[in-house]
Amino acid sequence: MKDDARGPAGGGEDAEGLWEYASARGMSRRHFLRLMVAGGAAAVVAACVGPSALGGTPQPIATEAAPGAAVRTPWFKDPAPFIRHGDLGLEGRLENQQGLITPNDLFFVRNNSASIDVKASDWRLSVEGDAVAEALELTYEEVRSLPSRTLVSYLECAGNHRALFDVVQGRKASGTQWMTGAVGNGEWVGVALRDVLTLAGVHASAVSVLLAGLDADSPEGGFRYVLPAEKAMDPDTLLAYALNGETLPKDHGFPLRALVPGWIGSASIKWLGRIVVSSQPLWTRNNTTSYVLIGDAYPPEGEAQGRPVSEQVIKSALALPWPAELAAGKRRIHGYAHSPHAPIARVQWSADGGGWSDAETLGRQVERSWAQFEFVWEAERGERVLMTRATDAAGNTQPGRVPFNEKGYLFNQPAPHPVRVI
């Protein structure tokens, strides 16, 4: 089924965004218009993506270690299945995803230092601050003895899709140039953070809850994030000790990590060791200068340089390499969509700048999970472009354009995904 919306070959905002993308790569207006007339958005994107447009080998935007190179691996898991970003990031490949749940060995990793090895027997969780009745210290066994909760939820880095600011708008943001794979979906088991805070006698005066990790080589001597008390007391905000039926892997925060569903990944502190509950707003690097939207559209808030980043945004992505190469013919394409606001209600796709068609969403979207979708595409030889956009049950849809911010957070406009059909 189709509607009347037009893709990037149509007029208005989509075409203007495509022109910005092409002009940022040195294309003249005359050449742009000729390509639009001759082949639409597909021809424009093909002319911009480099060697694949000339019949060469498609080149991924994200870089990887050279095959056979001697490299240090600051992770416990095998980095081979991932796109490696220096020593701090392992980007997942959505094309390797075959189901709803991301396997642990394919789950992306974003660190601020090398992964650390913490012994459960030596570990303690401290809870303190002026908004609890008394300081509390819990052992691993004591945390595990509390009532458990199981939640299926996606987890996504705030900078996921960051590289697309450059691809689509021609403006490169600072930070790790993630494409679409800094996200995963898992079944988490742990205890509700509010149950731990209740044990410490949390006061009604509580305003801020600071979570701090044991990764001492990270900024501030342990990575940290401040939650508002209301989010900390949400029953779905967990302190997790298991992922996908296994003890929480070391790269993902063993023995205990936070899981803050629908919020940016930096809020879900790994190797959690300390909680501070305050009756006053707390400010750290991560809500003043680091995880902050900085740009003309984001005036400063409080002590921050812009708008602190908290909740994620609605997104969709294809489970294909970037750029992709496929054989001609009828192809079943799948992907993933998620929203922090409500379940995904609709996913649409467009090929070569044509109108939007409905994809099929697969199965029931459980709890805070992402949704799977798929569609059948009759792929014709040549340089092609696919796009997707998602809408959730609350009526939120991926926007036609996202205002640029210096650190490239929360990019979620539909992006032209180049596909070479052979």
Rosetta blueprint (number, residue, H / E / L):
1 M L
2 K E
3 D L
4 D L
5 A L
6 R L
7 G L
8 P L
9 A L
10 G L
11 G L
12 G H
13 E H
14 D H
15 A H
16 E H
17 G H
18 L H
19 W H
20 E H
21 Y H
22 A H
23 S H
24 A L
25 R L
26 G L
27 M L
28 S L
29 R H
30 R H
31 H H
32 F H
33 L H
34 R H
35 L H
36 M H
37 V H
38 A H
39 G H
40 G H
41 A H
42 A H
43 A H
44 V H
45 V H
46 A H
47 A H
48 C H
49 V L
50 G L
51 P H
52 S H
53 A H
54 L H
55 G L
56 G L
57 T L
58 P L
59 Q L
60 P L
61 I L
62 A L
63 T L
64 E L
65 A L
66 A L
67 P L
68 G L
69 A L
70 A L
71 V L
72 R L
73 T L
74 P L
75 W L
76 F L
77 K L
78 D L
79 P L
80 A L
81 P L
82 F L
83 I E
84 R E
85 H E
86 G L
87 D L
88 L L
89 G E
90 L E
91 E E
92 G L
93 R L
94 L H
95 E H
96 N H
97 Q L
98 Q L
99 G L
100 L L
101 I L
102 T L
103 P L
104 N H
105 D H
106 L H
107 F L
108 F L
109 V E
110 R E
111 N L
112 N L
113 S L
114 A L
115 S L
116 I L
117 D L
118 V L
119 K L
120 A L
121 S L
122 D L
123 W L
124 R E
125 L E
126 S E
127 V E
128 E E
129 G L
130 D L
131 A L
132 V E
133 A L
134 E L
135 A L
136 L E
137 E E
138 L E
139 T E
140 Y H
141 E H
142 E H
143 V H
144 R H
145 S L
146 L L
147 P L
148 S L
149 R E
150 T E
151 L E
152 V E
153 S E
154 Y E
155 L E
156 E E
157 C L
158 A L
159 G L
160 N L
161 H L
162 R L
163 A L
164 L H
165 F H
166 D H
167 V H
168 V H
169 Q H
170 G L
171 R L
172 K L
173 A L
174 S L
175 G L
176 T L
177 Q L
178 W L
179 M L
180 T L
181 G L
182 A L
183 V E
184 G E
185 N E
186 G E
187 E E
188 W E
189 V E
190 G E
191 V E
192 A E
193 L H
194 R H
195 D H
196 V H
197 L H
198 T H
199 L H
200 A L
201 G L
202 V E
203 H L
204 A L
205 S L
206 A L
207 V L
208 S E
209 V E
210 L E
211 L E
212 A E
213 G E
214 L L
215 D L
216 A L
217 D L
218 S L
219 P H
220 E H
221 G H
222 G L
223 F L
224 R E
225 Y E
226 V E
227 L E
228 P E
229 A H
230 E H
231 K H
232 A H
233 M L
234 D L
235 P L
236 D L
237 T L
238 L E
239 L E
240 A E
241 Y E
242 A E
243 L E
244 N L
245 G L
246 E E
247 T E
248 L L
249 P L
250 K H
251 D H
252 H H
253 G L
254 F L
255 P L
256 L L
257 R E
258 A E
259 L E
260 V L
261 P L
262 G L
263 W E
264 I L
265 G H
266 S H
267 A H
268 S L
269 I L
270 K L
271 W L
272 L E
273 G E
274 R E
275 I E
276 V E
277 V E
278 S E
279 S L
280 Q L
281 P L
282 L L
283 W L
284 T L
285 R H
286 N H
287 N H
288 T L
289 T L
290 S L
291 Y L
292 V E
293 L E
294 I L
295 G E
296 D L
297 A L
298 Y E
299 P L
300 P L
301 E L
302 G L
303 E L
304 A L
305 Q L
306 G L
307 R E
308 P E
309 V L
310 S L
311 E E
312 Q L
313 V L
314 I L
315 K E
316 S E
317 A E
318 L E
319 A L
320 L L
321 P L
322 W L
323 P L
324 A E
325 E E
326 L E
327 A L
328 A L
329 G E
330 K E
331 R E
332 R E
333 I E
334 H E
335 G E
336 Y E
337 A E
338 H E
339 S L
340 P L
341 H L
342 A L
343 P L
344 I E
345 A E
346 R E
347 V E
348 Q E
349 W E
350 S E
351 A E
352 D L
353 G L
354 G L
355 G L
356 W L
357 S E
358 D E
359 A L
360 E E
361 T E
362 L E
363 G L
364 R L
365 Q L
366 V L
367 E L
368 R E
369 S L
370 W L
371 A E
372 Q E
373 F E
374 E E
375 F E
376 V E
377 W E
378 E E
379 A E
380 E L
381 R L
382 G E
383 E E
384 R E
385 V E
386 L E
387 M E
388 T E
389 R E
390 A E
391 T E
392 D E
393 A L
394 A L
395 G L
396 N L
397 T E
398 Q L
399 P L
400 G L
401 R L
402 V L
403 P L
404 F L
405 N L
406 E L
407 K L
408 G L
409 Y L
410 L L
411 F L
412 N L
413 Q L
414 P L
415 A L
416 P L
417 H E
418 P E
419 V E
420 R E
421 V E
422 I L
